[in-house]
Amino acid sequence: MCSIKAKKPIVYLTGFMGSGKSTVGSKLAKALGERFFDLDEVIEQRLGKTIPQIFEEKGEEYFRQVESETLKELSTQRHAVIALGGGAILEEENLNLVKETGVLIWLMAEPSEIYRRVGNSDKRPLLQGKDGNTLSQEEVYRRIEWLLQIRQPYYEQANLSVETTGKSVEEIVEEIIEKLKD
């Protein structure tokens, strides 16, 4: 068990889609003996719809509002690991809440790695065209690079960062635990 409990009660994972937040978060929580919450999954369970359905039916603005409300509720956990959605910390209120209630870890991944992991997924609304139409491979890759560039200044505000490209989940979890001990 690491000394993070004495410092902050919650470990938040942020990063772009496909960076490993959900997979790493689940394993990290188990290693730390904590509960795990995936913010997107909690939202899907509450609304009874998938993230793409929520985006399609209600739009991104509505999703971000629900995301903020759900994050506020989860931030009251005594101890937990919480995987944030890739855009959750773009809202200043969310970023401040996360930094006040826990330690924020940025899971970094190269655009090529992100593309490899999620480039062909139809479950990623932000990687589709305006009307939900399929983008070309080149357009998806450019969209990943563009969104990463926009989000990087927010991700850089994390307390810690861990590169995930080319690493196993176990290696990433081990690295996070070591960094949390410092």
N, C-alpha and C positions, 0 to 999 in steps of 0.2 A: 504494500500500500504506500502511495507516495504522500508527500507532505502537503499536497495542494489543498486538502480538506481544511487545513488550518488557515489557508490564505483566502480562498474563494470556494463557495459551495458548488458551483456549476462549471463544467467544462463545455464550452460551446465550440462547435466546428463550423467554420465557414469556408467558402471556396466556390469556384465555378461548378456548374453541373458536370458530373462525371469525375470530379476530383477525388471522390471516395468518401464523402461525408457520412453517408448511411452505412456503408460496409465497415469502414474504420470505426465509426461511432459505436456500432453494436459490439464489436470486438473490444474496443477500449473500455466501454462500460463494464463488460464482463471481467476484464483484467483488473479494473479498479473496484469491482464489487458494487457497482452503482446501477441505477435504473437508466435505461436508454429511451430517449424520445426522438423520433424523426418528425420535425415540424410539419413537413408536407404530408406525411402519413396521418398525423393527428388531424390535420385540416380535412383530408379526404374522408376519414372516419366520421368526423363531426357533420360534414355536409352531405355525406353519402354519394359523393361524386369524385371522379379523378381530377387531378390538376388540369389536364387538357379540357375536360368538360367544364370546369369552373371558368377557365379563360374564355372558352367559346361562348358559354351562356351568359356570363356576367362581366367578363372583361378583366384585364389585369388590375385596374384600380380597385375593383371589389376584392379580388384575391389578396392584394397587398393590405387592405384594411382588415380582412379576416386573419391574415398572417400576423399582423401587429397585435391584434386582440389575443390570439392564441399564444403568441410569444409571451405576452404579459402574464398570462395564466401559468405557463410553464416555468417562468422565471421565479416563481415562488417556491419551487422545489427546494428541499433542504440540501440534497446532493443528487447530482444527475449528470449525464452526458447528453447533450442536445445537439442534433444535427440540424443546422439552419438551412433554409432554402437558399439557393445561390444568390438571390437578390434581397434577402431579408435585411441585411445591414445597410442597404442603400437609403433606408429611411433613418434620418438622424436620431429620431426617438428610439428606434430599435437598437441602433448601435450603442447609444448611451446606456440603455437598459442592460444590454449584454455586458458592457464593460463594468457597470456598477455591481452586477450580481454574479459575475463569474470571470473566468479567464477565456479569452477568445483565441482560437488557434486557426490559422489560415492553412488549409490544405492546398498547396500549389500544384499545378500540373501544366505542362507545356501544351500549346494549342493542338499540336499533332496528336498528343496523347488523349486529350479531351475528344478530339474528332474520332479517334480510334474507338473510344469507349461509348460515345453517344451520337456520333454523326449520322447514323442510319436509323435512329429512334424516331418513331412517330409519337412518342409520349412527351416530347419536349416542345411546348408551344412557341418558345422564343426562337426555335430553330426552324420554324415554318414561315411561309409567306404570309402576307396580310390576311388572306382569305382562307388560311389553313392549307394552302396549296404546297406541294412538295418543291423544295428548292433543289438546285443542282448541287453536286458534291462541292464544287468550288464556292458556290454561294453560302453553303452551310459553313465551310471552313472560314470564309471571310466574316461571316456573322459571329462565329466563335471569337475570332481575333478582335473584332470591333467591340463586342460585349466585354471581353476581358479587359480591353484598354479602358473602357468606361468604368468598370468595377474595381480595377486595380487600386486606385487611391483609397477606396473603402477597405479592401482586403488588407492593405498595408498598415491599417490602424490596429491590426490584431496584436495581441501580446506576444504571440509566438507564431512561427511559420515552419512548415514541414513540406519539403518537396516530395511529391508522390510518384512522379514519373519514373518508371522502371523499377519500382520497389514493390515488394509483396505487402499485403495487409499486415502481416505479422511484423515486418520490419518497420512499417509506419507506426504501428501501435507502440512498439518498443522505443522508437525515437521520441514519440510524444511523452511517454512515461518518464524517460530520462530528462527531457526538457522541463517537465512539470516538477521534478525534484529540485531543480536549481533555484 
